[in-house]
């Protein structure tokens, strides 16, 4: 592969994500993902081309909000199928009048392909157009538009990804394998024409309504830095098999393991060889991926020829019936044991790696929220299939439960990067509860069972308090976690961290119930527990994380009670979080903790008449929060951090009488909250947070003299509080504070209850 082509492919692999990054953060984003100067230059050139494409002139108009092109070649555009950073795919129909023909037309943005890749694209299209196979989507034509945009015209496939289609039809393993064999044979045909797909995934292997398998996107697949061979496609077929066959038997597991082997030389030599092994499994023949032991081969022979073997051995059975029965039973037991061992050694090993070491490594990387969700979801699928087996050991079910907790945290809970889907997170925790509570009750003295149960309950406590506004459920879950870890907390670092989190959640529930005095007592009890731990446990990052959170919440309660210790308490939290982040720069969970402590430090500084200090805390916090959103737009946690810091910055602007600056920051604040409510599907916690922010912003507008603006915002606030009350999700704190205060403001100021002359100058 030429260095130019390698550079081009490396740049293309990054570009789709780069276009979603805020412009001011793009240089930092590029620097974090590649050290190759040529790749950096190519990405900048592609950005320049993309920027031109946002103008309403020339070729760029194809990719703005302007109407789609009407014609490409001999085809009329009939509608948009999809759009991405590279360009758009349209539905087209032949317009030459000679015959009716529908196609898919992919148009690539002008300027995004360098000269070397454009030449490669044009050279390959003739070869690809000659690729004729009933299970490969046909490439009809390609070229460049008059404006210079490369395009290809492909067969239009109306189908579903192979795994989704198989699940929708309820197919058994044999039928699923038949689909996979077809895909492998089609891939082998392409390889025989010296064509490599480069990106075989379930999304690129479709099944039509008439059950025809179709491979799509040959030749326009994902760019990659290294030289690719046919083994790349064999690996892709193996990964498709893992999705298509979630509960493989020992032979299928062995086939998948060989196809996806880390060493390309150890994989099947050809796609046909993979198809042959799958066909052997389907026919009851020995498969090449299995160890070639005589007992295994004999067992397969007997399975295929049961009647013949039974007839030939009739006399022997009469003479040695009892002995034969024992031997058969023993052989079946050994085969069953071998099958179970293979299944658990391979499938469980993959699942464990995805859910735990790989998940942990990815979690520390900025911009990985969707990747974490995919890892956890895939791992849980594997474990679910294993746990459903009749002979599954109890610890497999427990491992599946742990996987559900991890998946719940990244879907819509926890303190790390997460997608903000609160309802889905709650459903996943309910599934984890069914598995982990049973395991804990069966072995309450087992350390692993206790840790798993406590982690579940801590996650449920956070879900109840922050997502559902349910302090009763939050308190109950926290008590369970506290009790489960009490025996281990003084000597076990995981138990100590969970015990501290449970004590923190109990105190936090008191704060949500508007009992700050009790909350202060609870948070101080959590701090005393941590302070009394042995130094090794006390200084471990696992324990420092809940300690910093507990100190922040203690400082919040102290500030609400107007005690002098609040600022010093928050300073300790900030110090811990700075040290944690310095040890692991870019870690989203540690960034989030630092931002939260900076936010409330700003709240305290503003409340104690220190606007400059408040602004410094908050500007540092919002800069980190904006960086989180730029690096990972899928992370709802980053948007939450933008919302809380922007809320206080908007107050500071109003304090200065700067109406324009207040309005500017408030736009960012409200946009963040609207996105969070949408992601959470209108969950109570997201609505409650937005109501609180709007109530404050209404006061800001009043203070800068914008009474109509204030009233409009308070009416939005009242709508949210009313919906929470209707749903039984209004917290005691809001029932006694925000809700009645907003009602009074509307009555007194917006509805004329208090004369203008009697209204306060500021709220």
Protein Blocks (a to p, Z undefined) as FASTA:
>chain_A
ZZklmmmmmmmmmmmmmmmpcfklmmmmmmmmocbfklmmmmmmmmmmmmmmmpcghjll
mmmmbdcdfbecjbccfbdfbdcfklccdddddfklpaccddddddddehkacfklmmmm
mmmmmmmmmmccfkbccdfbgcddfkopacddddddddddfklmmmmnopafklmmmmmm
mmmmmmmmmmmnopaeklacfklmccdfkopacdehihiaccdfbdcdfklmmmmmmmmm
mmmmmbccfklmmmmmmmmgfblklmcfbfklmmmmmmmmmnopacfkbccdfklmmmmm
mmmmmmmmmmmmmmmmmmmmmmmmmmmmmmmmmmmmmmmmmmmmmmmmmmmmmmmmmmmm
mmmpghilmmmmmmmmmmmmmmmmmmmpmklcfklmmmmmmmmmmmmmmmogcjbdcehi
aklmmmmmmmmmmmmmmmmmmmmmbmklmmmmmmmmmmmmmmmmmmnopaklmmmmmmmm
mmmmmmmmmmpmklmmmmmmmmmmmmmmmmmnopaklmmmmmmmmmmmmmmpcfklmmpm
klmmmmmmmmmmmmmmmmmnopaklmmmmmmmmmmmmmmmmmmghiaklmmmmmmmmmmm
mmmmmmnopaklmmmmmmmmmmmmmmmmmmmmmlmklmmmmmmmmmmmmmmmmmnopakl
mmmmmmmmmmmmmmmmmmnnopaklmmmmmmmmmmmmmmmmmnopaklmmmmmmmmmmmm
mmmmmnopacfklmmmmmmmmmmmmmmmmnopacfklpcfbZZ
